[in-house]
Amino acid sequence: IQLRLQAMPCRIGTVSLRPTFSAGVTIWQPGHDLERSITDADQALYRAKREGRNRIVLDESIGNTTSPSMN
């Protein structure tokens, strides 16, 4: 998704825009309910935005993995 969005030209009048994509990802863990999993993914998304956007961040309880920015 990230690469495809980045490759899509977006022009509004004379202004050219480059879309970006950020995501927070988690894996369901035994003992976690749906609300906890959503919260974990949401926190990872906010971390992706703080770290420069246009990246995919894995929930810290899973690991400390961030995709490189696709700039």
PDB file of N, CA, C, O and CB in Angstrom:
ATOM      1  N   ILE A   1       0.840  -1.189   0.000  1.00  0.00           N
ATOM      2  CA  ILE A   1       0.000   0.000   0.000  1.00  0.00           C
ATOM      3  C   ILE A   1       0.878   1.243   0.000  1.00  0.00           C
ATOM      4  O   ILE A   1       0.641   2.184  -0.757  1.00  0.00           O
ATOM      5  CB  ILE A   1      -0.952   0.004   1.217  1.00  0.00           C
ATOM      6  N   GLN A   2       1.884   1.235   0.850  1.00  0.00           N
ATOM      7  CA  GLN A   2       2.760   2.399   0.973  1.00  0.00           C
ATOM      8  C   GLN A   2       3.439   2.715  -0.358  1.00  0.00           C
ATOM      9  O   GLN A   2       3.453   3.868  -0.789  1.00  0.00           O
ATOM     10  CB  GLN A   2       3.814   2.161   2.061  1.00  0.00           C
ATOM     11  N   LEU A   3       3.993   1.713  -0.998  1.00  0.00           N
ATOM     12  CA  LEU A   3       4.698   1.939  -2.265  1.00  0.00           C
ATOM     13  C   LEU A   3       3.748   2.357  -3.383  1.00  0.00           C
ATOM     14  O   LEU A   3       4.083   3.224  -4.190  1.00  0.00           O
ATOM     15  CB  LEU A   3       5.451   0.679  -2.677  1.00  0.00           C
ATOM     16  N   ARG A   4       2.585   1.755  -3.434  1.00  0.00           N
ATOM     17  CA  ARG A   4       1.619   2.112  -4.487  1.00  0.00           C
ATOM     18  C   ARG A   4       1.115   3.536  -4.333  1.00  0.00           C
ATOM     19  O   ARG A   4       0.988   4.258  -5.321  1.00  0.00           O
ATOM     20  CB  ARG A   4       0.438   1.149  -4.472  1.00  0.00           C
ATOM     21  N   LEU A   5       0.830   3.943  -3.118  1.00  0.00           N
ATOM     22  CA  LEU A   5       0.380   5.316  -2.899  1.00  0.00           C
ATOM     23  C   LEU A   5       1.463   6.318  -3.289  1.00  0.00           C
ATOM     24  O   LEU A   5       1.184   7.344  -3.910  1.00  0.00           O
ATOM     25  CB  LEU A   5      -0.020   5.519  -1.434  1.00  0.00           C
ATOM     26  N   GLN A   6       2.685   6.008  -2.921  1.00  0.00           N
ATOM     27  CA  GLN A   6       3.789   6.906  -3.230  1.00  0.00           C
ATOM     28  C   GLN A   6       3.982   7.050  -4.746  1.00  0.00           C
ATOM     29  O   GLN A   6       4.417   8.098  -5.221  1.00  0.00           O
ATOM     30  CB  GLN A   6       5.079   6.398  -2.578  1.00  0.00           C
ATOM     31  N   ALA A   7       3.661   6.012  -5.487  1.00  0.00           N
ATOM     32  CA  ALA A   7       3.841   6.031  -6.941  1.00  0.00           C
ATOM     33  C   ALA A   7       2.686   6.722  -7.666  1.00  0.00           C
ATOM     34  O   ALA A   7       2.783   6.984  -8.865  1.00  0.00           O
ATOM     35  CB  ALA A   7       3.991   4.614  -7.460  1.00  0.00           C
ATOM     36  N   MET A   8       1.608   7.015  -6.965  1.00  0.00           N
ATOM     37  CA  MET A   8       0.431   7.629  -7.601  1.00  0.00           C
ATOM     38  C   MET A   8       0.601   9.142  -7.702  1.00  0.00           C
ATOM     39  O   MET A   8       0.775   9.818  -6.688  1.00  0.00           O
ATOM     40  CB  MET A   8      -0.854   7.292  -6.807  1.00  0.00           C
ATOM     41  N   PRO A   9       0.552   9.667  -8.911  1.00  0.00           N
ATOM     42  CA  PRO A   9       0.609  11.129  -9.034  1.00  0.00           C
ATOM     43  C   PRO A   9      -0.690  11.743  -8.514  1.00  0.00           C
ATOM     44  O   PRO A   9      -1.775  11.213  -8.753  1.00  0.00           O
ATOM     45  CB  PRO A   9       0.857  11.551 -10.512  1.00  0.00           C
ATOM     46  N   CYS A  10      -0.574  12.824  -7.827  1.00  0.00           N
ATOM     47  CA  CYS A  10      -1.751  13.511  -7.293  1.00  0.00           C
ATOM     48  C   CYS A  10      -1.594  14.995  -7.614  1.00  0.00           C
ATOM     49  O   CYS A  10      -0.729  15.675  -7.061  1.00  0.00           O
ATOM     50  CB  CYS A  10      -1.915  13.270  -5.737  1.00  0.00           C
ATOM     51  N   ARG A  11      -2.431  15.476  -8.501  1.00  0.00           N
ATOM     52  CA  ARG A  11      -2.328  16.865  -8.921  1.00  0.00           C
ATOM     53  C   ARG A  11      -3.683  17.537  -8.711  1.00  0.00           C
ATOM     54  O   ARG A  11      -4.724  17.033  -9.135  1.00  0.00           O
ATOM     55  CB  ARG A  11      -1.871  16.972 -10.409  1.00  0.00           C
ATOM     56  N   ILE A  12      -3.636  18.687  -8.044  1.00  0.00           N
ATOM     57  CA  ILE A  12      -4.833  19.505  -7.842  1.00  0.00           C
ATOM     58  C   ILE A  12      -4.531  20.851  -8.472  1.00  0.00           C
ATOM     59  O   ILE A  12      -3.786  21.660  -7.920  1.00  0.00           O
ATOM     60  CB  ILE A  12      -5.216  19.645  -6.302  1.00  0.00           C
ATOM     61  N   GLY A  13      -5.118  21.079  -9.632  1.00  0.00           N
ATOM     62  CA  GLY A  13      -4.810  22.297 -10.376  1.00  0.00           C
ATOM     63  C   GLY A  13      -3.350  22.285 -10.778  1.00  0.00           C
ATOM     64  O   GLY A  13      -2.898  21.376 -11.474  1.00  0.00           O
ATOM     65  N   THR A  14      -2.622  23.277 -10.347  1.00  0.00           N
ATOM     66  CA  THR A  14      -1.198  23.359 -10.669  1.00  0.00           C
ATOM     67  C   THR A  14      -0.317  22.815  -9.549  1.00  0.00           C
ATOM     68  O   THR A  14       0.909  22.827  -9.658  1.00  0.00           O
ATOM     69  CB  THR A  14      -0.818  24.793 -10.965  1.00  0.00           C
ATOM     70  N   VAL A  15      -0.938  22.340  -8.478  1.00  0.00           N
ATOM     71  CA  VAL A  15      -0.190  21.840  -7.320  1.00  0.00           C
ATOM     72  C   VAL A  15      -0.035  20.320  -7.419  1.00  0.00           C
ATOM     73  O   VAL A  15      -1.015  19.600  -7.614  1.00  0.00           O
ATOM     74  CB  VAL A  15      -0.904  22.230  -5.992  1.00  0.00           C
ATOM     75  N   SER A  16       1.184  19.850  -7.286  1.00  0.00           N
ATOM     76  CA  SER A  16       1.468  18.421  -7.301  1.00  0.00           C
ATOM     77  C   SER A  16       1.717  17.963  -5.863  1.00  0.00           C
ATOM     78  O   SER A  16       2.541  18.539  -5.151  1.00  0.00           O
ATOM     79  CB  SER A  16       2.698  18.097  -8.220  1.00  0.00           C
ATOM     80  N   LEU A  17       1.001  16.930  -5.450  1.00  0.00           N
ATOM     81  CA  LEU A  17       1.129  16.401  -4.088  1.00  0.00           C
ATOM     82  C   LEU A  17       1.634  14.968  -4.135  1.00  0.00           C
ATOM     83  O   LEU A  17       1.372  14.235  -5.089  1.00  0.00           O
ATOM     84  CB  LEU A  17      -0.222  16.471  -3.338  1.00  0.00           C
ATOM     85  N   ARG A  18       2.353  14.583  -3.107  1.00  0.00           N
ATOM     86  CA  ARG A  18       2.827  13.203  -2.993  1.00  0.00           C
ATOM     87  C   ARG A  18       2.193  12.566  -1.761  1.00  0.00           C
ATOM     88  O   ARG A  18       2.504  12.960  -0.637  1.00  0.00           O
ATOM     89  CB  ARG A  18       4.387  13.146  -2.909  1.00  0.00           C
ATOM     90  N   PRO A  19       1.316  11.595  -1.952  1.00  0.00           N
ATOM     91  CA  PRO A  19       0.674  10.967  -0.795  1.00  0.00           C
ATOM     92  C   PRO A  19       1.672  10.134   0.004  1.00  0.00           C
ATOM     93  O   PRO A  19       2.644   9.608  -0.538  1.00  0.00           O
ATOM     94  CB  PRO A  19      -0.500  10.087  -1.247  1.00  0.00           C
ATOM     95  N   THR A  20       1.410  10.028   1.297  1.00  0.00           N
ATOM     96  CA  THR A  20       2.206   9.182   2.180  1.00  0.00           C
ATOM     97  C   THR A  20       1.280   8.224   2.903  1.00  0.00           C
ATOM     98  O   THR A  20       0.064   8.412   2.914  1.00  0.00           O
ATOM     99  CB  THR A  20       3.023  10.030   3.192  1.00  0.00           C
ATOM    100  N   PHE A  21       1.860   7.193   3.508  1.00  0.00           N
ATOM    101  CA  PHE A  21       1.083   6.184   4.211  1.00  0.00           C
ATOM    102  C   PHE A  21       1.819   5.787   5.477  1.00  0.00           C
ATOM    103  O   PHE A  21       2.986   5.401   5.426  1.00  0.00           O
ATOM    104  CB  PHE A  21       0.825   4.951   3.314  1.00  0.00           C
ATOM    105  N   SER A  22       1.147   5.879   6.604  1.00  0.00           N
ATOM    106  CA  SER A  22       1.703   5.411   7.867  1.00  0.00           C
ATOM    107  C   SER A  22       0.741   4.392   8.463  1.00  0.00           C
ATOM    108  O   SER A  22      -0.475   4.495   8.298  1.00  0.00           O
ATOM    109  CB  SER A  22       1.951   6.597   8.855  1.00  0.00           C
ATOM    110  N   ALA A  23       1.302   3.406   9.160  1.00  0.00           N
ATOM    111  CA  ALA A  23       0.457   2.384   9.780  1.00  0.00           C
ATOM    112  C   ALA A  23       1.105   1.909  11.071  1.00  0.00           C
ATOM    113  O   ALA A  23       2.328   1.908  11.214  1.00  0.00           O
ATOM    114  CB  ALA A  23       0.224   1.189   8.815  1.00  0.00           C
ATOM    115  N   GLY A  24       0.261   1.510  11.999  1.00  0.00           N
ATOM    116  CA  GLY A  24       0.698   0.839  13.216  1.00  0.00           C
ATOM    117  C   GLY A  24       0.199  -0.584  13.162  1.00  0.00           C
ATOM    118  O   GLY A  24      -0.975  -0.821  12.879  1.00  0.00           O
ATOM    119  N   VAL A  25       1.071  -1.533  13.428  1.00  0.00           N
ATOM    120  CA  VAL A  25       0.733  -2.950  13.285  1.00  0.00           C
ATOM    121  C   VAL A  25       0.984  -3.665  14.606  1.00  0.00           C
ATOM    122  O   VAL A  25       1.964  -3.394  15.301  1.00  0.00           O
ATOM    123  CB  VAL A  25       1.555  -3.608  12.140  1.00  0.00           C
ATOM    124  N   THR A  26       0.091  -4.571  14.934  1.00  0.00           N
ATOM    125  CA  THR A  26       0.274  -5.411  16.112  1.00  0.00           C
ATOM    126  C   THR A  26      -0.136  -6.832  15.770  1.00  0.00           C
ATOM    127  O   THR A  26      -0.708  -7.089  14.711  1.00  0.00           O
ATOM    128  CB  THR A  26      -0.543  -4.875  17.318  1.00  0.00           C
ATOM    129  N   ILE A  27       0.156  -7.732  16.658  1.00  0.00           N
ATOM    130  CA  ILE A  27      -0.241  -9.136  16.523  1.00  0.00           C
ATOM    131  C   ILE A  27      -1.038  -9.480  17.762  1.00  0.00           C
ATOM    132  O   ILE A  27      -0.624  -9.165  18.878  1.00  0.00           O
ATOM    133  CB  ILE A  27       1.005 -10.095  16.350  1.00  0.00           C
ATOM    134  N   TRP A  28      -2.178 -10.125  17.576  1.00  0.00           N
ATOM    135  CA  TRP A  28      -2.974 -10.522  18.732  1.00  0.00           C
ATOM    136  C   TRP A  28      -2.134 -11.442  19.613  1.00  0.00           C
ATOM    137  O   TRP A  28      -1.441 -12.338  19.130  1.00  0.00           O
ATOM    138  CB  TRP A  28      -4.296 -11.224  18.292  1.00  0.00           C
ATOM    139  N   GLN A  29      -2.217 -11.195  20.907  1.00  0.00           N
ATOM    140  CA  GLN A  29      -1.482 -12.009  21.871  1.00  0.00           C
ATOM    141  C   GLN A  29      -2.466 -12.649  22.838  1.00  0.00           C
ATOM    142  O   GLN A  29      -3.467 -12.031  23.199  1.00  0.00           O
ATOM    143  CB  GLN A  29      -0.434 -11.158  22.637  1.00  0.00           C
ATOM    144  N   PRO A  30      -2.196 -13.872  23.260  1.00  0.00           N
ATOM    145  CA  PRO A  30      -3.090 -14.525  24.213  1.00  0.00           C
ATOM    146  C   PRO A  30      -3.300 -13.634  25.434  1.00  0.00           C
ATOM    147  O   PRO A  30      -2.352 -13.076  25.985  1.00  0.00           O
ATOM    148  CB  PRO A  30      -2.525 -15.897  24.637  1.00  0.00           C
ATOM    149  N   GLY A  31      -4.543 -13.515  25.839  1.00  0.00           N
ATOM    150  CA  GLY A  31      -4.888 -12.699  26.993  1.00  0.00           C
ATOM    151  C   GLY A  31      -5.274 -11.278  26.634  1.00  0.00           C
ATOM    152  O   GLY A  31      -5.797 -10.554  27.481  1.00  0.00           O
ATOM    153  N   HIS A  32      -5.030 -10.860  25.402  1.00  0.00           N
ATOM    154  CA  HIS A  32      -5.410  -9.519  24.965  1.00  0.00           C
ATOM    155  C   HIS A  32      -6.775  -9.574  24.291  1.00  0.00           C
ATOM    156  O   HIS A  32      -7.031 -10.439  23.454  1.00  0.00           O
ATOM    157  CB  HIS A  32      -4.346  -8.927  24.002  1.00  0.00           C
ATOM    158  N   ASP A  33      -7.635  -8.656  24.658  1.00  0.00           N
ATOM    159  CA  ASP A  33      -8.920  -8.569  23.982  1.00  0.00           C
ATOM    160  C   ASP A  33      -8.777  -7.655  22.757  1.00  0.00           C
ATOM    161  O   ASP A  33      -7.714  -7.078  22.526  1.00  0.00           O
ATOM    162  CB  ASP A  33     -10.025  -8.042  24.952  1.00  0.00           C
ATOM    163  N   LEU A  34      -9.841  -7.531  21.988  1.00  0.00           N
ATOM    164  CA  LEU A  34      -9.804  -6.720  20.772  1.00  0.00           C
ATOM    165  C   LEU A  34      -9.450  -5.277  21.076  1.00  0.00           C
ATOM    166  O   LEU A  34      -8.670  -4.664  20.347  1.00  0.00           O
ATOM    167  CB  LEU A  34     -11.139  -6.783  20.053  1.00  0.00           C
ATOM    168  N   GLU A  35     -10.015  -4.724  22.145  1.00  0.00           N
ATOM    169  CA  GLU A  35      -9.747  -3.331  22.501  1.00  0.00           C
ATOM    170  C   GLU A  35      -8.258  -3.108  22.775  1.00  0.00           C
ATOM    171  O   GLU A  35      -7.699  -2.095  22.355  1.00  0.00           O
ATOM    172  CB  GLU A  35     -10.576  -2.926  23.729  1.00  0.00           C
ATOM    173  N   ARG A  36      -7.624  -4.028  23.463  1.00  0.00           N
ATOM    174  CA  ARG A  36      -6.180  -3.916  23.748  1.00  0.00           C
ATOM    175  C   ARG A  36      -5.371  -3.958  22.446  1.00  0.00           C
ATOM    176  O   ARG A  36      -4.425  -3.189  22.276  1.00  0.00           O
ATOM    177  CB  ARG A  36      -5.718  -5.059  24.701  1.00  0.00           C
ATOM    178  N   SER A  37      -5.743  -4.848  21.540  1.00  0.00           N
ATOM    179  CA  SER A  37      -5.034  -4.951  20.257  1.00  0.00           C
ATOM    180  C   SER A  37      -5.182  -3.670  19.442  1.00  0.00           C
ATOM    181  O   SER A  37      -4.222  -3.216  18.819  1.00  0.00           O
ATOM    182  CB  SER A  37      -5.557  -6.151  19.448  1.00  0.00           C
ATOM    183  N   ILE A  38      -6.367  -3.090  19.443  1.00  0.00           N
ATOM    184  CA  ILE A  38      -6.587  -1.832  18.723  1.00  0.00           C
ATOM    185  C   ILE A  38      -5.763  -0.713  19.358  1.00  0.00           C
ATOM    186  O   ILE A  38      -5.164   0.095  18.647  1.00  0.00           O
ATOM    187  CB  ILE A  38      -8.093  -1.457  18.718  1.00  0.00           C
ATOM    188  N   THR A  39      -5.729  -0.662  20.677  1.00  0.00           N
ATOM    189  CA  THR A  39      -4.930   0.347  21.378  1.00  0.00           C
ATOM    190  C   THR A  39      -3.447   0.200  21.041  1.00  0.00           C
ATOM    191  O   THR A  39      -2.768   1.198  20.798  1.00  0.00           O
ATOM    192  CB  THR A  39      -5.140   0.235  22.899  1.00  0.00           C
ATOM    193  N   ASP A  40      -2.940  -1.032  21.023  1.00  0.00           N
ATOM    194  CA  ASP A  40      -1.530  -1.269  20.691  1.00  0.00           C
ATOM    195  C   ASP A  40      -1.211  -0.807  19.275  1.00  0.00           C
ATOM    196  O   ASP A  40      -0.183  -0.170  19.046  1.00  0.00           O
ATOM    197  CB  ASP A  40      -1.186  -2.757  20.845  1.00  0.00           C
ATOM    198  N   ALA A  41      -2.088  -1.125  18.322  1.00  0.00           N
ATOM    199  CA  ALA A  41      -1.876  -0.699  16.931  1.00  0.00           C
ATOM    200  C   ALA A  41      -1.964   0.823  16.814  1.00  0.00           C
ATOM    201  O   ALA A  41      -1.198   1.437  16.071  1.00  0.00           O
ATOM    202  CB  ALA A  41      -2.912  -1.366  15.993  1.00  0.00           C
ATOM    203  N   ASP A  42      -2.885   1.421  17.539  1.00  0.00           N
ATOM    204  CA  ASP A  42      -3.055   2.876  17.507  1.00  0.00           C
ATOM    205  C   ASP A  42      -1.811   3.580  18.049  1.00  0.00           C
ATOM    206  O   ASP A  42      -1.367   4.580  17.486  1.00  0.00           O
ATOM    207  CB  ASP A  42      -4.297   3.291  18.319  1.00  0.00           C
ATOM    208  N   GLN A  43      -1.254   3.061  19.136  1.00  0.00           N
ATOM    209  CA  GLN A  43      -0.032   3.648  19.692  1.00  0.00           C
ATOM    210  C   GLN A  43       1.127   3.525  18.704  1.00  0.00           C
ATOM    211  O   GLN A  43       1.943   4.440  18.585  1.00  0.00           O
ATOM    212  CB  GLN A  43       0.333   2.968  21.025  1.00  0.00           C
ATOM    213  N   ALA A  44       1.201   2.406  18.002  1.00  0.00           N
ATOM    214  CA  ALA A  44       2.249   2.231  16.995  1.00  0.00           C
ATOM    215  C   ALA A  44       2.062   3.219  15.846  1.00  0.00           C
ATOM    216  O   ALA A  44       3.042   3.734  15.309  1.00  0.00           O
ATOM    217  CB  ALA A  44       2.248   0.785  16.461  1.00  0.00           C
ATOM    218  N   LEU A  45       0.814   3.487  15.465  1.00  0.00           N
ATOM    219  CA  LEU A  45       0.545   4.468  14.409  1.00  0.00           C
ATOM    220  C   LEU A  45       1.010   5.858  14.827  1.00  0.00           C
ATOM    221  O   LEU A  45       1.643   6.558  14.037  1.00  0.00           O
ATOM    222  CB  LEU A  45      -0.953   4.494  14.065  1.00  0.00           C
ATOM    223  N   TYR A  46       0.709   6.260  16.039  1.00  0.00           N
ATOM    224  CA  TYR A  46       1.148   7.578  16.505  1.00  0.00           C
ATOM    225  C   TYR A  46       2.672   7.656  16.574  1.00  0.00           C
ATOM    226  O   TYR A  46       3.256   8.708  16.313  1.00  0.00           O
ATOM    227  CB  TYR A  46       0.542   7.889  17.884  1.00  0.00           C
ATOM    228  N   ARG A  47       3.315   6.540  16.925  1.00  0.00           N
ATOM    229  CA  ARG A  47       4.778   6.516  16.921  1.00  0.00           C
ATOM    230  C   ARG A  47       5.314   6.702  15.498  1.00  0.00           C
ATOM    231  O   ARG A  47       6.304   7.405  15.297  1.00  0.00           O
ATOM    232  CB  ARG A  47       5.298   5.190  17.521  1.00  0.00           C
ATOM    233  N   ALA A  48       4.669   6.079  14.519  1.00  0.00           N
ATOM    234  CA  ALA A  48       5.074   6.235  13.117  1.00  0.00           C
ATOM    235  C   ALA A  48       4.983   7.696  12.699  1.00  0.00           C
ATOM    236  O   ALA A  48       5.868   8.208  12.014  1.00  0.00           O
ATOM    237  CB  ALA A  48       4.196   5.361  12.193  1.00  0.00           C
ATOM    238  N   LYS A  49       3.928   8.356  13.107  1.00  0.00           N
ATOM    239  CA  LYS A  49       3.765   9.768  12.759  1.00  0.00           C
ATOM    240  C   LYS A  49       4.809  10.635  13.446  1.00  0.00           C
ATOM    241  O   LYS A  49       5.345  11.557  12.832  1.00  0.00           O
ATOM    242  CB  LYS A  49       2.366  10.249  13.130  1.00  0.00           C
ATOM    243  N   ARG A  50       5.105  10.354  14.710  1.00  0.00           N
ATOM    244  CA  ARG A  50       6.131  11.120  15.436  1.00  0.00           C
ATOM    245  C   ARG A  50       7.518  10.935  14.826  1.00  0.00           C
ATOM    246  O   ARG A  50       8.337  11.854  14.848  1.00  0.00           O
ATOM    247  CB  ARG A  50       6.158  10.703  16.907  1.00  0.00           C
ATOM    248  N   GLU A  51       7.778   9.756  14.287  1.00  0.00           N
ATOM    249  CA  GLU A  51       9.105   9.439  13.751  1.00  0.00           C
ATOM    250  C   GLU A  51       9.295   9.904  12.312  1.00  0.00           C
ATOM    251  O   GLU A  51      10.314   9.599  11.693  1.00  0.00           O
ATOM    252  CB  GLU A  51       9.344   7.955  13.831  1.00  0.00           C
ATOM    253  N   GLY A  52       8.339  10.628  11.783  1.00  0.00           N
ATOM    254  CA  GLY A  52       8.542  11.197  10.453  1.00  0.00           C
ATOM    255  C   GLY A  52       7.512  10.803   9.423  1.00  0.00           C
ATOM    256  O   GLY A  52       7.646  11.178   8.258  1.00  0.00           O
ATOM    257  N   ARG A  53       6.520  10.084   9.794  1.00  0.00           N
ATOM    258  CA  ARG A  53       5.457   9.671   8.896  1.00  0.00           C
ATOM    259  C   ARG A  53       5.978   8.812   7.749  1.00  0.00           C
ATOM    260  O   ARG A  53       7.172   8.526   7.660  1.00  0.00           O
ATOM    261  CB  ARG A  53       4.745  10.885   8.349  1.00  0.00           C
ATOM    262  N   ASN A  54       5.068   8.411   6.880  1.00  0.00           N
ATOM    263  CA  ASN A  54       5.373   7.586   5.712  1.00  0.00           C
ATOM    264  C   ASN A  54       6.178   6.344   6.103  1.00  0.00           C
ATOM    265  O   ASN A  54       7.193   6.028   5.483  1.00  0.00           O
ATOM    266  CB  ASN A  54       6.143   8.405   4.671  1.00  0.00           C
ATOM    267  N   ARG A  55       5.714   5.655   7.127  1.00  0.00           N
ATOM    268  CA  ARG A  55       6.391   4.452   7.600  1.00  0.00           C
ATOM    269  C   ARG A  55       5.399   3.524   8.280  1.00  0.00           C
ATOM    270  O   ARG A  55       4.281   3.922   8.609  1.00  0.00           O
ATOM    271  CB  ARG A  55       7.531   4.812   8.563  1.00  0.00           C
ATOM    272  N   ILE A  56       5.816   2.298   8.482  1.00  0.00           N
ATOM    273  CA  ILE A  56       5.003   1.293   9.151  1.00  0.00           C
ATOM    274  C   ILE A  56       5.758   0.884  10.416  1.00  0.00           C
ATOM    275  O   ILE A  56       6.930   0.513  10.356  1.00  0.00           O
ATOM    276  CB  ILE A  56       4.716   0.050   8.211  1.00  0.00           C
ATOM    277  N   VAL A  57       5.080   0.954  11.553  1.00  0.00           N
ATOM    278  CA  VAL A  57       5.722   0.663  12.836  1.00  0.00           C
ATOM    279  C   VAL A  57       5.017  -0.514  13.499  1.00  0.00           C
ATOM    280  O   VAL A  57       3.788  -0.570  13.559  1.00  0.00           O
ATOM    281  CB  VAL A  57       5.702   1.910  13.766  1.00  0.00           C
ATOM    282  N   LEU A  58       5.815  -1.447  13.992  1.00  0.00           N
ATOM    283  CA  LEU A  58       5.314  -2.601  14.721  1.00  0.00           C
ATOM    284  C   LEU A  58       5.171  -2.238  16.192  1.00  0.00           C
ATOM    285  O   LEU A  58       6.047  -1.589  16.764  1.00  0.00           O
ATOM    286  CB  LEU A  58       6.250  -3.821  14.541  1.00  0.00           C
ATOM    287  N   ASP A  59       4.082  -2.651  16.795  1.00  0.00           N
ATOM    288  CA  ASP A  59       3.804  -2.413  18.215  1.00  0.00           C
ATOM    289  C   ASP A  59       5.025  -2.776  19.062  1.00  0.00           C
ATOM    290  O   ASP A  59       5.629  -3.830  18.863  1.00  0.00           O
ATOM    291  CB  ASP A  59       2.568  -3.230  18.675  1.00  0.00           C
ATOM    292  N   GLU A  60       5.388  -1.901  20.007  1.00  0.00           N
ATOM    293  CA  GLU A  60       6.583  -2.098  20.832  1.00  0.00           C
ATOM    294  C   GLU A  60       6.546  -3.385  21.659  1.00  0.00           C
ATOM    295  O   GLU A  60       7.600  -3.926  21.992  1.00  0.00           O
ATOM    296  CB  GLU A  60       6.757  -0.922  21.754  1.00  0.00           C
ATOM    297  N   SER A  61       5.362  -3.882  21.994  1.00  0.00           N
ATOM    298  CA  SER A  61       5.306  -5.123  22.772  1.00  0.00           C
ATOM    299  C   SER A  61       5.702  -6.319  21.908  1.00  0.00           C
ATOM    300  O   SER A  61       6.026  -7.381  22.441  1.00  0.00           O
ATOM    301  CB  SER A  61       3.893  -5.331  23.355  1.00  0.00           C
ATOM    302  N   ILE A  62       5.681  -6.166  20.593  1.00  0.00           N
ATOM    303  CA  ILE A  62       6.080  -7.230  19.675  1.00  0.00           C
ATOM    304  C   ILE A  62       7.568  -7.130  19.376  1.00  0.00           C
ATOM    305  O   ILE A  62       8.273  -8.137  19.314  1.00  0.00           O
ATOM    306  CB  ILE A  62       5.263  -7.163  18.369  1.00  0.00           C
ATOM    307  N   GLY A  63       8.028  -5.916  19.195  1.00  0.00           N
ATOM    308  CA  GLY A  63       9.423  -5.676  18.853  1.00  0.00           C
ATOM    309  C   GLY A  63       9.598  -4.210  18.550  1.00  0.00           C
ATOM    310  O   GLY A  63       8.633  -3.446  18.572  1.00  0.00           O
ATOM    311  N   ASN A  64      10.783  -3.823  18.277  1.00  0.00           N
ATOM    312  CA  ASN A  64      11.065  -2.422  18.000  1.00  0.00           C
ATOM    313  C   ASN A  64      11.416  -2.267  16.524  1.00  0.00           C
ATOM    314  O   ASN A  64      12.529  -1.866  16.183  1.00  0.00           O
ATOM    315  CB  ASN A  64      12.216  -1.896  18.902  1.00  0.00           C
ATOM    316  N   THR A  65      10.470  -2.583  15.658  1.00  0.00           N
ATOM    317  CA  THR A  65      10.731  -2.580  14.226  1.00  0.00           C
ATOM    318  C   THR A  65       9.986  -1.458  13.542  1.00  0.00           C
ATOM    319  O   THR A  65       8.792  -1.264  13.772  1.00  0.00           O
ATOM    320  CB  THR A  65      10.347  -3.911  13.611  1.00  0.00           C
ATOM    321  N   THR A  66      10.685  -0.724  12.707  1.00  0.00           N
ATOM    322  CA  THR A  66      10.104   0.349  11.917  1.00  0.00           C
ATOM    323  C   THR A  66      10.552   0.179  10.483  1.00  0.00           C
ATOM    324  O   THR A  66      11.727  -0.071  10.216  1.00  0.00           O
ATOM    325  CB  THR A  66      10.508   1.743  12.465  1.00  0.00           C
ATOM    326  N   SER A  67       9.613   0.313   9.557  1.00  0.00           N
ATOM    327  CA  SER A  67      10.029   0.298   8.156  1.00  0.00           C
ATOM    328  C   SER A  67      10.739   1.587   7.847  1.00  0.00           C
ATOM    329  O   SER A  67      10.415   2.624   8.428  1.00  0.00           O
ATOM    330  CB  SER A  67       8.825   0.096   7.208  1.00  0.00           C
ATOM    331  N   PRO A  68      11.699   1.553   6.949  1.00  0.00           N
ATOM    332  CA  PRO A  68      12.332   2.820   6.562  1.00  0.00           C
ATOM    333  C   PRO A  68      11.339   3.688   5.838  1.00  0.00           C
ATOM    334  O   PRO A  68      10.426   3.197   5.174  1.00  0.00           O
ATOM    335  CB  PRO A  68      13.569   2.580   5.681  1.00  0.00           C
ATOM    336  N   SER A  69      11.526   4.978   5.972  1.00  0.00           N
ATOM    337  CA  SER A  69      10.709   5.909   5.220  1.00  0.00           C
ATOM    338  C   SER A  69      10.954   5.680   3.745  1.00  0.00           C
ATOM    339  O   SER A  69      12.095   5.471   3.333  1.00  0.00           O
ATOM    340  CB  SER A  69      11.011   7.371   5.614  1.00  0.00           C
ATOM    341  N   MET A  70       9.921   5.716   2.958  1.00  0.00           N
ATOM    342  CA  MET A  70      10.046   5.444   1.535  1.00  0.00           C
ATOM    343  C   MET A  70      10.246   6.712   0.739  1.00  0.00           C
ATOM    344  O   MET A  70       9.723   6.828  -0.369  1.00  0.00           O
ATOM    345  CB  MET A  70       8.832   4.713   1.032  1.00  0.00           C
ATOM    346  N   ASN A  71      10.988   7.666   1.269  1.00  0.00           N
ATOM    347  CA  ASN A  71      11.219   8.930   0.567  1.00  0.00           C
ATOM    348  C   ASN A  71      12.132   8.764  -0.604  1.00  0.00           C
ATOM    349  O   ASN A  71      12.426   9.736  -1.300  1.00  0.00           O
ATOM    350  CB  ASN A  71      11.786   9.954   1.496  1.00  0.00           C
TER     351      ASN A  71
END
